[in-house]
Amino acid sequence: MRVAFVALETALHVDSEANRRLKGIAEDLAARGHDVCVFCAKWWTGDIPEWEHEDVTYRGLVDDIESERKFRYALPMAVRKFGAEVVHAAGRPAKQVSAAKKAARVARAPLITDWYGDCEEYGRAHRKALRKSDRVVTPSEMVRTHVWEHGAADDGVEVIPNSIDFDLLQSVEPRRVADVVYARRLDEGANLESLLLALAELRQVDWSAVVIGDGPERAAYEQQARDLRIDDRITWLGECDREQQVAVYRGAHVFAQTARECLFATELLWALACGCIGIVEYHADSSAHELLVRRDAEFDRGFRTTSEQELAAAISEAAGMERYTVDDRFAEFDDRQILERYLACYREEMESVGLF
């Protein structure tokens, strides 16, 4: 299958959740033997128009991500020349989706738009992009609801979550750093204070915690831990690579998810698959609680809370539950399983235009 990805900005320009997701899909397709080309702005130097990375071809239509209009103009003919059978576009910037639709029409291929939902507000360009797409893919039910509200067809939206590498997970040895783990960029949306206050209520209980991640609010959170007199029981690991994080998750007992905003709770997913008990503080702009509902039933190793008192009570109850280092029920999120869902989506849309 020949798949053309349309992404003016890639993960090799800016490291974001949405960009990493698209990069992972492209690389998984290429690893399976599909012909994958990402049409983007150049992220490499020199006059070479193409660059290959992890078996994926990157074709630079413009020299930098500021040249969006020129990129949109060049896209249709470039995609047609490639001979795409499927066009897979990133939803940001939104105006590139309309150009991707023109490219798909010229190539006589369907347009799938990966809509991560990372826009501050929905404007005319966003609504137009959603209507132009043959299929919109979102990472969570929460984002699916948002795109329905802004013009996407009810039957034209599919939820495909982020994936994890189950082989990697099982190959990493557990590392017993702490009982409770929190992992996220420490910015204004992290809401780590909820967990710190809950842990302070359990000051008389034997617990240890670890915080993975860095950011502009780290110093403030460390000061809060000192003010609450629990800093001697918290380890601040800062930024860690994936293997280091998995090792900590496999050695921990509880993962606390308290962020106010979360389009998809990737770290919670990794932790649940590593056997952690998940405790999610509910917020209207977070989809994290969705991972605690398994096949229309409440997950038996998860708690949903709405206050620091409930969070503290959940940590106490979790202490009496069995420790796991892996939970096979989350194997459905493995890279290979998620790729199959994308391939099924491609085939359905290709069949609708007579290509499959």
Protein Blocks (a to p, Z undefined) as FASTA:
>chain_A
ZZddddfbafklpccfklmmmmmmmmmmmmnopacddddddfbecjbfbdceehiacddf
bfbfklmmlmmmmmmmmmmmnopabdcddfbdfklmmmmmmmmmmnopacddddehpafb
dcfklmmmmmmpmbdcdfbfklmmmmmmnopafklcccddddddfklmmmpccddfbfbd
cdddddfklommmmmmmmmmmmmpccddddedddjklmmmmmmmmmnopmmmcccebjad
fklmmmmmmmmmbdcdfbfbdfbafklmmmmmnopacdddddfkbcklmmmpgghiacfb
bccdfbfklmmmmmmmmmmpccdfbdfklmmmgmklmmmmmmmmmmmmmmmnopZZ
